[in-house]
């Protein structure tokens, strides 16, 4: 039996149907509210608005739960690989040995860029932001693969997904090489996904980069933990752009632009800069705590729009950062500062009362730093990891026959109707 919510407006009672998700989340269906009552809801930032029904990722921020297709992130991080995680998100199930082998082979065959795209990089300045390059070149893929702009079947979708997931590594690595004035390194199909990326980043002609197994595993873990996070800003951007029937290439390119901001994909870079300021003596940990409490600055990497508990990804990356540095025989004073800062914040009632805990960004930058990834590449790394989630959400909408173009309403607060004043009466002579 359908449950009903009752809303009273100006003495009239309206019945609004309710429905429940598989994890007990309840929603009030307001799709007919405006036509029935003339009213719309007001929800800046859409914090209380469900924009879709999705079967991809579940997050319970109150309990600190994150699951991909029902599987706890802790189990995936401990036992899975990035490619397996990507296939789970995109195709909806854990791949068989044969499916995994076929998709890996497909990725290996799609890692090269069209030589015309290679020359795109010559048009960017050496100091150009790698996120700008990544977004532009990903969008340009549609020009080189026009047969995949209008996807009509699962085979075409699989090919488009494989092209993006494979080529995004090449594009990202070449954006980095461009900024360093280094020759581009072509991908090596004999290498695994993450090892191949590190090869293209750090090898030089006649001297290939040989990352340690620990480094490869840490990078895979970083990508796994960033692969999806339901309806965040960049994911919602991909779905909104995709609702216009824009191509997969254009939609994920828009997602990259949304991810670019320092409050989203740039947050982990902000954490590193904050820790460096503490290391360099520009601030102390007590000073940071007081400035945050006085609302004079943000404590980067703390708190989350969704999580009102400890971000499960942060727990995993905290341990991973320790293990990576230990196995590499390296010490990073920024990790010590981060741990001391986190301990000071967690011991202060201000943060506990507001449920401000470390999030994934607080430790992810330390992982990337240990892998010698420069700070300006941090958002790019985020985008590589998030690509499977974006693709999965785009396709979920693409398969929905009742999908409508996204078109939020607004509450207009400008001037009411008024008459236009001719230029002559305003003393303006159009020359």
Secondary structure by P-SEA (a helix, b strand, c coil): cbbbbbbbcccbbbbbbbbbcccbbbbbbcccccccccbbbbbccccccccccccccccccccbbbbcccccaaaaaacccaaaaaaaaaccccccaaaaaaaaaaaaaccccccccccccccccccccaaaaaaaaaaacccccccccccccaaaaaaaaaaaaaaaaaaaaaaaaaaaccccccccccccaaaaaaaaacccccbbbbbcaaaaaaaaaaaaaaccccccaaaaaaaaaacccccaaaaaaaaaaaaccccccaaaaaaaaaaaaaaaccccaaaaaaaaaacccccccccccccccccaaaaaaaaaaaaaaaaaccccaaaaaaaaaaaaaaaccccccccccccccccaaaaaaaacccccaaaaaaaaaaaaaaaaaaaaaaaccccccbbbbbbcccccbbbbbcccccccccc
